[in-house]
Amino acid sequence: MARLDDVTGGKSVSGSDSGKARGFLFHPADWTITLTELHAGGSDLILIRMARAPPDPVFTLRGSAASVNTLHFHCAEPGLPLLYSGSGKGLVHVWNLNTRRAESVLDGHAGASVIWVSTVRSTNTFLSHGRDMKVCVWDLHEGRRTVVQSLYTGSVGFCQCFLLEADGSKTLLALPGENMAEIKVRELGNQTLTCSLIPDDNHGMLMCMKMWQSDTGPLLCAGYEDGSLLIWDVSYRRLLSSLKVHPEPVMCLDFDVCKQKGISGSSDKSLCSWTLDGQQNLQIQDSVPLTNPGVSHLSIRGDGKIVATAGWDGNVRIFSWKKMKPLAILQHHKDLVYSVVFSDHPEPSKRLMAAGSKDQLISLWSIYTQS
């Protein structure tokens, strides 16, 4: 039986029970029953609202044989949707989503946990980042599985790299540096060091980052151990804005360039949404409480409609991105969920969401599918 959390501020009961709940009648079957108390004329008025239960996964991928730390969709080739997964045993599985099997397994990190994977669309190159302090650049053309380049990061932390492919611009790779707060940005093609970004104030260890192309050049948002977010101008190597948004370390973040609005998760029991004004100053917009603490990863879907979070409690939560209204709680995994990503399939109806967990499973979902 899946537990159904209260997402409206009322009281939640399980849909498989029947009879009376807190003295009020409700019906069983595939429904979430939410009881909300309203005070009217000195007495309690009880509203019972029924909504369909969250869906089951479309399918589940098994065979990683280790925790699934990171995921990345690659659907650029017609008729061949792929999903890359990085595992706690240092392997990268390349999953064919048509056959639902691993096409190949890449071993380039000597057993060290893989914490980030990505593809370069313009060159069809694949990258993997491991806790062996290396970023491997792979040639996967025509069935090859060769590491053509290896970049040393010197970082012993858990911060993932980030790749920026801007139209008509150079491809930039942001990496955590040897200094625990340092970000290094390199041109991927010739490995030229563009800049090294280190804050003057002590914010603790670098935890996560996201880079995007603005009208004035690339900007980078970084989350730190003390709960702060910092906005960097990469071209001019200067700090634009900083703001403490969480009482605990910032574990993950994402940014919507069109709305100039971002979201971050932490080890605490809240999500925080924030905006950038015209002067690139950070401003907190909203804070959304969570039932249980800890968000490993989060992702805004490409259409800007929904955002998904990967929880330490094993749940994937779906929110509307416009108002941060809770929409669904997907309860499938038996342990921490480490990664949640949305598909880039060219056909909107075939775009899926994937979640990877410490329980060694990858779940694929069709949730609020775009038509």
C-alpha distance (Angstrom), angle and dihedral (degrees) to the residues before:
residue distance angle dihedral
M1 . . .
A2 3.79 . .
R3 3.77 116.2 .
L4 3.80 112.3 -127.7
D5 3.77 114.8 -148.5
D6 3.75 125.7 -146.1
V7 3.78 108.7 -102.8
T8 3.79 100.5 171.3
G9 3.78 104.3 56.4
G10 3.81 93.6 -98.3
K11 3.81 130.1 100.5
S12 3.75 120.9 -73.5
V13 3.80 129.9 -146.6
S14 3.79 131.9 -178.6
G15 3.77 119.6 -90.9
S16 3.81 95.4 -140.7
D17 3.81 93.4 61.1
S18 3.78 120.1 86.1
G19 3.78 136.5 -166.5
K20 3.77 120.6 40.0
A21 3.80 130.0 -4.2
R22 3.80 116.1 -169.5
G23 3.80 87.8 -20.0
F24 3.81 96.1 -53.3
L25 3.80 127.4 110.5
F26 3.79 119.4 -118.9
H27 3.78 136.8 164.0
P28 3.84 130.3 -113.6
A29 3.85 130.8 -135.7
D30 3.81 130.2 75.6
W31 3.78 97.7 -19.0
T32 3.78 140.3 111.1
I33 3.79 108.8 -134.4
T34 3.80 114.9 -156.1
L35 3.78 122.2 -173.9
T36 3.79 116.7 -158.0
E37 3.78 122.7 -174.3
L38 3.78 117.9 -142.2
H39 3.78 121.8 -177.5
A40 3.81 113.2 -133.4
G41 3.78 123.7 168.9
G42 3.78 93.3 -17.1
S43 3.81 94.3 -55.3
D44 3.78 131.3 93.9
L45 3.78 117.4 -104.0
I46 3.81 112.0 -160.2
L47 3.79 120.4 -150.6
I48 3.80 119.8 -164.7
R49 3.78 115.0 -159.3
M50 3.79 122.9 -174.6
A51 3.81 125.2 -156.4
R52 3.78 131.7 171.7
A53 3.79 116.6 -92.6
P54 3.82 118.3 -107.0
P55 3.83 114.7 -88.8
D56 3.77 128.0 -104.7
P57 3.82 120.3 -112.8
V58 3.79 116.5 -81.2
F59 3.81 86.6 -129.9
T60 3.80 141.1 -27.8
L61 3.80 127.5 -128.3
R62 3.80 116.6 -140.4
G63 3.77 130.7 -177.4
S64 3.80 106.2 72.1
A65 3.83 89.6 115.1
A66 3.81 89.1 -156.9
S67 3.79 140.3 50.8
V68 3.81 113.7 -59.0
N69 3.81 104.7 -127.7
T70 3.79 103.7 172.0
L71 3.81 141.3 11.6
H72 3.80 137.2 -162.9
F73 3.81 130.3 -177.8
H74 3.80 120.2 -143.0
C75 3.79 113.8 -175.2
A76 3.81 100.3 152.7
E77 3.80 96.0 115.3
P78 3.83 113.0 76.1
G79 3.77 112.6 -108.8
L80 3.81 94.8 2.9
P81 3.82 112.1 91.8
L82 3.80 110.3 -178.5
L83 3.78 134.0 -169.5
Y84 3.80 120.9 -161.0
S85 3.80 118.8 -155.6
G86 3.80 129.4 -171.9
S87 3.79 118.2 -151.0
G88 3.78 139.3 -154.8
K89 3.82 89.9 -113.0
G90 3.78 94.7 60.6
L91 3.81 98.3 -100.9
V92 3.79 130.3 125.9
H93 3.81 116.4 -149.5
V94 3.80 119.1 -156.4
W95 3.81 106.4 -151.8
N96 3.79 123.1 -159.8
L97 3.80 103.7 -146.3
N98 3.81 92.3 -159.3
T99 3.81 94.0 58.9
R100 3.83 93.2 25.8
R101 3.79 89.8 -135.3
A102 3.80 136.1 111.7
E103 3.81 109.0 -95.7
S104 3.79 93.1 -167.4
V105 3.79 143.1 -10.1
L106 3.81 121.7 -135.6
D107 3.79 121.5 -153.1
G108 3.79 113.5 -171.0
H109 3.79 106.6 128.5
A110 3.83 102.9 66.3
G111 3.80 93.5 -119.1
A112 3.83 95.1 -49.5
S113 3.79 114.4 137.0
V114 3.82 115.0 -91.9
I115 3.83 109.2 -133.6
W116 3.84 103.2 173.9
V117 3.79 138.7 25.7
S118 3.81 131.3 179.0
T119 3.79 144.2 156.4
V120 3.80 131.4 -130.2
R121 3.80 104.0 -131.7
S122 3.79 95.8 -161.2
T123 3.82 94.6 56.1
N124 3.83 101.6 20.0
T125 3.81 88.1 -123.5
F126 3.80 121.2 154.0
L127 3.83 126.2 -142.4
S128 3.80 131.9 -166.7
H129 3.81 128.7 -173.9
G130 3.81 120.4 -156.4
R131 3.76 138.2 -177.2
D132 3.80 87.4 -110.1
M133 3.83 82.6 85.9
K134 3.81 92.1 -108.4
V135 3.77 137.4 117.3
C136 3.81 110.3 -154.1
V137 3.81 120.4 -152.3
W138 3.82 109.0 -153.7
D139 3.80 134.0 -158.1
L140 3.81 106.4 -148.0
H141 3.81 97.7 164.1
E142 3.81 117.4 134.5
G143 3.78 93.8 -1.5
R144 3.80 96.6 -50.5
R145 3.82 119.4 143.9
T146 3.77 101.6 -168.7
V147 3.80 131.6 144.6
V148 3.81 102.4 -137.1
Q149 3.79 96.2 176.7
S150 3.78 138.2 15.0
L151 3.81 122.8 -158.8
Y152 3.79 120.4 -159.1
T153 3.81 114.4 -139.4
G154 3.80 101.6 176.8
S155 3.80 88.9 -148.9
V156 3.79 120.6 132.8
G157 3.82 93.6 -175.4
F158 3.78 132.6 96.2
C159 3.81 98.9 -112.1
Q160 3.79 111.7 129.9
C161 3.79 124.0 -134.6
F162 3.78 121.1 -114.4
L163 3.80 129.1 -144.1
L164 3.82 123.3 -152.2
E165 3.79 119.8 -164.8
A166 3.79 107.7 -178.9
D167 3.80 119.9 -175.0
G168 3.78 109.7 -99.9
S169 3.80 92.0 0.4
K170 3.76 136.2 97.9
T171 3.79 119.2 -84.3
L172 3.80 109.5 -108.4
L173 3.79 127.6 -158.4
A174 3.81 119.5 -160.4
L175 3.81 114.6 -157.5
P176 3.80 134.7 178.6
G177 3.81 110.1 -108.4
E178 3.78 136.6 -141.3
N179 3.79 91.5 -94.1
M180 3.81 104.0 76.6
A181 3.82 91.7 -125.5
E182 3.81 97.4 39.2
I183 3.81 128.5 114.6
K184 3.80 119.8 -165.2
V185 3.80 119.3 -162.8
R186 3.81 117.9 -160.8
E187 3.77 136.0 179.1
L188 3.77 102.7 -114.8
G189 3.80 95.9 -147.6
N190 3.82 99.9 57.9
Q191 3.82 99.0 10.9
T192 3.82 91.7 -122.4
L193 3.80 112.3 164.8
T194 3.81 105.7 -119.6
C195 3.78 96.6 -176.0
S196 3.78 147.6 -30.7
L197 3.80 114.9 -132.9
I198 3.81 119.0 -159.0
P199 3.83 121.6 161.8
D200 3.79 117.8 -127.5
D201 3.81 92.4 -138.0
N202 3.78 121.7 65.2
H203 3.80 109.2 -105.6
G204 3.78 95.5 157.3
M205 3.78 125.0 -124.5
L206 3.79 123.8 -3.2
M207 3.81 106.9 -109.5
C208 3.83 108.5 174.7
M209 3.80 142.8 -14.6
K210 3.79 145.5 -169.8
M211 3.81 128.4 -163.0
W212 3.82 128.3 -160.9
Q213 3.78 140.7 170.7
S214 3.81 115.5 -104.2
D215 3.80 129.4 -176.3
T216 3.80 89.2 -94.4
G217 3.80 98.3 42.2
P218 3.80 139.4 -77.0
L219 3.80 118.1 -21.4
L220 3.79 126.2 -168.5
C221 3.79 130.0 -157.1
A222 3.80 116.3 -158.8
G223 3.79 129.8 -171.0
Y224 3.80 120.3 -148.5
E225 3.77 141.1 -159.8
D226 3.81 95.1 -102.4
G227 3.83 92.1 58.4
S228 3.81 95.9 -99.4
L229 3.80 130.2 135.6
L230 3.81 120.1 -149.8
I231 3.81 126.9 -166.0
W232 3.82 115.1 -149.5
D233 3.79 130.7 -166.6
V234 3.81 100.6 -140.3
S235 3.82 96.9 -165.1
Y236 3.82 94.3 53.0
R237 3.83 95.6 31.0
R238 3.77 93.2 -131.6
L239 3.77 137.7 129.5
L240 3.80 113.4 -112.8
S241 3.79 103.1 179.8
S242 3.79 143.4 -9.5
L243 3.79 132.6 -166.3
K244 3.79 135.3 171.5
V245 3.80 105.3 -129.4
H246 3.82 103.5 162.7
P247 3.82 134.4 39.6
E248 3.83 88.5 -140.7
P249 3.84 132.9 45.3
V250 3.80 117.0 -60.1
M251 3.80 103.3 -115.4
C252 3.80 100.0 -178.7
L253 3.79 143.8 -4.6
D254 3.79 142.8 -177.1
F255 3.79 133.1 -168.5
D256 3.81 133.6 -148.8
V257 3.81 106.5 -147.0
C258 3.82 94.1 -167.6
K259 3.81 93.9 54.4
Q260 3.83 95.2 32.6
K261 3.77 85.8 -131.6
G262 3.78 131.8 126.1
I263 3.79 141.2 -173.6
S264 3.78 133.1 -149.5
G265 3.79 136.7 -168.8
S266 3.76 129.9 -155.9
S267 3.78 143.7 -179.3
D268 3.80 86.9 -90.0
K269 3.82 128.0 83.1
S270 3.79 100.1 -92.0
L271 3.78 146.4 71.7
C272 3.78 118.2 -140.6
S273 3.79 125.8 -153.1
W274 3.78 119.3 -162.4
T275 3.79 140.8 173.5
L276 3.78 140.8 -143.9
D277 3.80 116.7 -131.7
G278 3.80 126.1 -151.0
Q279 3.82 91.5 -80.3
Q280 3.83 91.7 50.9
N281 3.80 92.2 -108.0
L282 3.80 117.6 152.8
Q283 3.80 117.3 -122.8
I284 3.81 126.9 -179.9
Q285 3.79 111.1 -122.4
D286 3.80 106.1 177.2
S287 3.80 144.0 -14.1
V288 3.79 120.0 -144.7
P289 3.83 118.1 -160.8
L290 3.80 119.6 -133.9
T291 3.79 128.5 -150.9
N292 3.80 93.3 -130.8
P293 3.82 130.9 26.0
G294 3.78 125.8 -107.6
V295 3.81 135.0 54.2
S296 3.81 116.2 -163.4
H297 3.78 98.8 -175.7
L298 3.79 141.8 -9.0
S299 3.77 137.3 -167.2
I300 3.81 136.5 -163.9
R301 3.79 111.8 -143.7
G302 3.80 114.9 -117.9
D303 3.81 94.3 -112.1
G304 3.81 91.3 56.8
K305 3.81 93.4 -123.4
I306 3.79 104.2 111.3
V307 3.80 141.5 15.0
A308 3.81 126.4 -151.1
T309 3.80 128.3 -154.6
A310 3.80 130.3 -158.9
G311 3.79 109.4 -141.1
W312 3.77 134.2 -153.7
D313 3.82 86.3 -134.2
G314 3.82 90.3 66.1
N315 3.82 94.4 -105.2
V316 3.79 130.9 121.4
R317 3.79 111.0 -146.1
I318 3.81 124.1 -158.7
F319 3.81 121.9 -154.3
S320 3.78 133.5 177.9
W321 3.79 106.2 -108.5
K322 3.80 95.4 -145.0
K323 3.82 98.0 58.9
M324 3.83 102.3 5.4
K325 3.80 90.0 -120.1
P326 3.84 112.0 165.9
L327 3.80 109.7 -113.5
A328 3.81 107.9 170.7
I329 3.79 145.2 -6.9
L330 3.81 113.6 -145.2
Q331 3.79 110.6 -154.9
H332 3.77 111.2 -172.7
H333 3.79 109.5 110.9
K334 3.81 124.0 81.4
D335 3.80 96.9 -150.5
L336 3.82 142.1 25.5
V337 3.79 115.7 -36.2
Y338 3.81 108.4 -135.5
S339 3.79 103.8 -179.3
V340 3.81 140.6 22.5
V341 3.82 123.1 -178.3
F342 3.80 139.5 167.6
S343 3.79 125.5 -128.7
D344 3.81 123.1 -108.4
H345 3.82 93.3 -152.1
P346 3.85 111.7 154.8
E347 3.82 90.2 -130.5
P348 3.83 109.4 68.6
S349 3.82 93.1 -151.4
K350 3.82 90.1 60.1
R351 3.78 96.9 50.3
L352 3.79 112.0 119.8
M353 3.78 136.7 -174.5
A354 3.80 119.8 -128.8
A355 3.80 129.4 -159.0
G356 3.80 125.7 -168.1
S357 3.79 123.5 -160.3
K358 3.76 146.1 -171.6
D359 3.82 85.7 -112.9
Q360 3.86 86.5 75.5
L361 3.81 93.7 -113.8
I362 3.81 132.4 118.7
S363 3.79 115.3 -153.0
L364 3.82 121.7 -159.3
W365 3.79 118.9 -154.5
S366 3.78 138.3 -171.9
I367 3.78 100.2 -152.0
Y368 3.83 124.7 166.7
T369 3.81 86.8 -17.5
Q370 3.78 116.4 -151.3
S371 3.79 114.2 -117.0
